Amino acid sequence: MATGIVFDIKKYAIHDGPGIRTTVFFKGCPLACRWCHNPEGMAAATQRIYHKERCIGCGECIQICPRKALRRSAEGIIADLPKCDLCRACADHCPSEAVEFIGQNVTVAEVVRQIEKDVAFYDQSKGGVTFSGGEPLMQPEFLLEMLDACGELDLHRTVDTTGYADTALLLKVAQKTDLFLYDLKLMDAENHRKYTGVSNEQILANLMRLAQNDARIQVRVPVIPGINSDAENIDKTADFIHSIGGVENISLLPFHNSARGKYGRLGMQWISPHIQPPTARLLQSVAARLKETGLKVTIGG
């Protein structure tokens, strides 16, 4: 049985596909989008997070650490990460829950047991299970076994993907998937690489292949003011979607900066402090421009 690493299993999700869903967040992503609201999903490995505002300074974690990797400082309790082996002893013994570890190794059976608890909600709402991230296609064996297990339970299966993956793998996943939530961020290749770290060539090619194979697809476009909300990018997005056909609708996902605090706790730099959430007027303008081409558009998940 395959194992995977996930950073969250969200119950009663209503924005990750139809109905009430359980969303399983896979750790690891090949993109590094400057606006990412799930930075804890970027790295493939488990990460240690320290919440300074919760720390009461008791020092119990320092005493319990078997690797002697912790010390006091003006910034609170600091971890010497090269020494830390992620044993979780500090988190287990912290009385104020100031330390947590993001990323847990799980088996397919363990996740299925969590999913099975909510089957009644799926049946009533025509919901199911969504595999998100990070990028679930970075853990192919685990994803494929999870899709098989959910198929055996006759559950609706959705995969939320960047599309940046091997085409053969994606088509194999498509055989076991009822719906794709497919991200389209930028149409210009140079800008896509600048803001996400990778080319969009494979992403666009894979979306075309999914459409050619009659996969059910909802395209998701994050609306990032000053980066991809301009008329040229929106028009090129609409042109491409019309050219491939098969896309059921487009969801516009407004950028928000609520993840800023996550970056600090993860020891990561918030690299786009200048980006502001789109106004309602901008969102409506983008939606109207897409609708004018005949596309079905929603704002939000």
C-alpha positions in Angstrom: 0.0 0.0 0.0 1.4 3.4 -1.0 2.0 6.1 1.6 2.0 9.8 1.0 2.6 13.0 2.9 -0.3 15.4 3.4 -0.5 18.7 5.3 -4.2 18.8 5.9 -7.5 16.9 5.5 -10.3 19.4 5.5 -13.8 18.3 6.3 -17.0 19.9 5.0 -15.3 21.8 2.2 -17.7 23.5 -0.2 -15.3 25.3 -2.6 -13.4 22.4 -4.0 -15.9 20.8 -6.3 -19.6 20.0 -6.2 -21.4 19.4 -2.9 -19.9 18.9 0.5 -16.4 17.4 0.2 -13.4 16.2 2.1 -10.3 17.8 0.6 -6.9 16.1 1.1 -4.0 18.5 0.7 -0.8 16.8 -0.7 2.5 18.3 0.3 4.9 19.4 -2.4 4.5 21.6 -5.5 6.7 22.2 -8.6 5.6 25.8 -8.8 6.5 28.7 -6.6 3.7 31.2 -7.3 4.4 34.6 -5.7 0.8 34.8 -4.4 0.6 31.3 -3.1 -1.9 31.1 -0.2 -0.8 27.6 0.9 3.0 28.0 1.4 3.0 25.0 3.7 2.2 22.9 0.6 5.3 24.0 -1.4 8.0 21.9 0.2 7.7 18.2 -0.2 9.1 17.4 3.3 7.7 17.9 6.7 8.3 21.4 8.2 8.5 22.7 11.7 6.5 25.8 12.6 7.0 27.9 15.7 4.2 30.2 16.9 6.1 32.8 19.0 2.9 34.5 20.2 1.8 31.2 21.9 5.1 30.4 23.5 5.1 30.9 27.3 8.9 30.5 27.6 8.8 27.4 29.9 11.7 25.8 28.2 10.3 22.3 28.4 10.9 21.8 24.7 14.6 22.6 25.2 14.9 20.0 27.9 13.1 17.3 26.0 14.8 17.7 22.6 17.0 14.6 22.1 19.2 16.3 19.6 19.8 19.5 21.7 18.6 21.5 18.7 16.7 24.2 20.5 17.9 27.4 22.3 16.5 30.6 23.7 16.9 33.9 21.9 15.3 37.3 21.7 13.0 35.8 19.0 11.8 33.0 21.3 12.8 29.4 21.0 15.1 28.9 18.0 15.6 25.6 16.3 19.0 24.6 14.8 17.3 22.9 11.7 20.4 20.9 10.6 20.3 19.2 14.0 16.6 18.8 14.1 15.4 15.3 12.9 11.7 16.3 13.1 11.0 13.8 15.9 8.1 16.0 17.1 9.1 15.7 20.8 9.0 19.4 21.2 5.4 19.7 19.8 4.2 16.7 21.9 5.4 18.2 25.1 4.6 21.9 24.5 1.9 23.0 27.0 0.8 26.0 24.8 1.0 24.3 21.4 3.5 26.8 20.2 5.2 24.2 17.9 3.6 22.2 15.2 4.8 20.0 12.3 3.3 20.5 8.9 3.3 17.3 6.8 2.3 13.9 8.0 3.1 10.5 6.4 -0.1 8.6 6.0 -1.3 5.4 4.3 -4.2 5.1 1.9 -6.1 3.1 4.5 -5.7 5.9 7.1 -7.0 8.6 4.8 -9.9 6.4 3.6 -10.9 5.9 7.3 -11.2 9.7 7.6 -13.2 9.9 4.4 -15.6 7.2 5.3 -16.8 9.1 8.3 -18.5 11.7 6.0 -20.0 9.4 3.4 -23.5 10.4 4.5 -22.8 14.1 3.8 -21.5 13.2 0.3 -24.6 11.2 -0.5 -27.0 14.1 0.6 -25.1 16.9 -1.2 -23.8 15.0 -4.2 -20.3 15.7 -2.9 -17.2 13.6 -2.6 -13.4 13.8 -2.2 -11.0 16.4 -3.7 -7.2 15.9 -3.9 -5.4 19.2 -3.8 -2.1 20.6 -2.6 0.5 21.5 -3.2 0.3 19.4 -6.3 -1.2 15.9 -5.9 0.5 14.7 -9.1 3.9 14.9 -7.4 2.9 11.8 -5.4 1.6 9.6 -8.3 1.4 6.2 -6.6 -0.3 7.6 -3.5 -2.8 9.6 -5.6 -3.6 6.7 -8.0 -4.2 4.4 -5.0 -6.4 7.0 -3.3 -8.4 7.4 -6.5 -8.9 3.6 -6.7 -10.0 3.4 -3.1 -12.5 6.2 -3.5 -13.8 4.6 -6.7 -14.4 1.4 -4.8 -16.6 3.4 -2.4 -18.4 4.9 -5.3 -17.3 8.5 -4.3 -17.1 11.4 -6.6 -13.4 12.2 -7.2 -11.9 15.6 -8.0 -8.3 16.5 -8.6 -7.2 20.1 -8.2 -4.0 20.5 -10.2 -1.5 23.0 -11.7 -1.2 20.7 -14.7 2.6 20.8 -14.5 3.2 17.1 -14.7 4.0 14.2 -17.1 1.3 13.9 -19.7 1.1 10.1 -19.5 0.6 10.3 -15.7 -2.1 12.9 -16.1 -4.0 10.9 -18.6 -3.7 7.8 -16.3 -5.1 9.9 -13.4 -7.9 11.1 -15.7 -9.2 7.5 -16.1 -9.9 7.5 -12.4 -11.1 11.1 -11.9 -14.6 12.6 -12.3 -13.6 16.2 -12.4 -10.5 18.3 -12.7 -10.1 21.7 -11.2 -7.3 23.0 -13.5 -5.3 26.2 -12.7 -4.6 28.7 -15.5 -2.5 31.5 -14.1 -0.8 33.4 -17.0 -0.9 32.9 -20.7 2.4 34.7 -21.5 5.2 32.2 -21.2 7.8 34.7 -20.0 5.6 36.1 -17.3 4.5 32.7 -16.2 8.1 31.7 -15.6 8.7 35.0 -13.9 5.9 34.7 -11.4 5.6 30.9 -10.9 9.2 29.7 -11.6 8.2 27.3 -14.4 7.1 27.5 -18.1 3.4 27.2 -18.9 4.1 25.1 -22.1 3.4 21.8 -20.4 0.4 23.2 -18.5 -1.3 24.4 -21.6 -0.4 21.2 -23.6 -1.8 19.0 -20.8 -5.0 21.0 -20.5 -5.5 20.5 -24.3 -4.9 16.7 -23.9 -7.4 16.4 -21.1 -10.0 18.2 -23.2 -9.3 16.0 -26.2 -9.8 12.9 -23.9 -13.3 14.2 -22.8 -12.3 14.8 -19.2 -14.6 17.0 -17.1 -12.7 20.3 -16.5 -13.3 23.4 -14.6 -10.6 26.0 -15.1 -9.6 28.1 -12.1 -8.0 31.5 -12.7 -6.5 33.3 -9.7 -7.1 37.1 -10.1 -3.9 38.8 -9.2 -4.0 42.6 -9.7 -1.1 43.9 -11.7 0.0 40.4 -12.7 -2.7 38.6 -14.6 -5.8 40.8 -14.4 -5.0 42.9 -17.5 -7.3 42.7 -20.6 -4.6 41.1 -22.8 -4.1 38.1 -20.4 -7.9 37.7 -19.9 -8.5 37.7 -23.7 -5.7 35.2 -24.4 -7.1 33.0 -21.6 -10.6 33.1 -23.2 -9.1 32.4 -26.7 -7.2 29.4 -25.5 -10.2 27.9 -23.6 -12.4 28.3 -26.7 -9.7 26.7 -28.9 -9.6 23.5 -26.9 -13.3 23.2 -26.0 -14.6 20.9 -23.3 -14.2 23.3 -20.4 -17.4 23.5 -18.3 -16.8 26.8 -16.6 -14.2 29.2 -15.3 -13.9 30.1 -11.6 -12.2 33.4 -10.8 -10.4 33.1 -7.5 -9.6 36.5 -5.9 -6.1 36.8 -4.4 -6.1 37.4 -0.6 -3.1 38.2 1.6 -4.3 36.3 4.7 -1.4 33.8 4.2 1.2 36.4 5.1 1.6 35.1 8.6 2.1 31.6 7.4 5.3 32.6 5.5 6.9 34.1 8.7 6.1 31.0 10.8 7.6 28.8 8.1 10.7 30.9 7.9 9.8 32.0 4.4 9.9 35.5 2.9 6.6 37.1 1.8 7.9 38.1 -1.6 5.0 40.1 -2.9 4.0 42.6 -0.3 2.9 45.0 -3.0 0.1 42.7 -4.2 -3.4 43.8 -3.0 -6.6 41.8 -3.2 -8.7 42.7 -6.3 -11.7 45.0 -5.8 -15.2 43.8 -6.4 -15.2 46.1 -9.5 -12.1 44.5 -10.9 -13.5 41.0 -10.4 -16.8 41.9 -12.1 -14.9 43.5 -15.0 -12.8 40.3 -15.5 -15.9 38.1 -15.3 -17.8 40.3 -17.7 -15.0 40.2 -20.2 -14.9 36.4 -20.2 -18.7 36.1 -20.3 -18.7 38.3 -23.4 -16.9 35.5 -25.2 -19.6 33.0 -24.3 -17.8 31.4 -21.4 -19.7 30.4 -18.2 -18.0 32.3 -15.3 -18.3 32.2 -11.5 -16.5 34.2 -8.8 -15.1 32.1 -6.0 -14.6 28.3 -5.7 
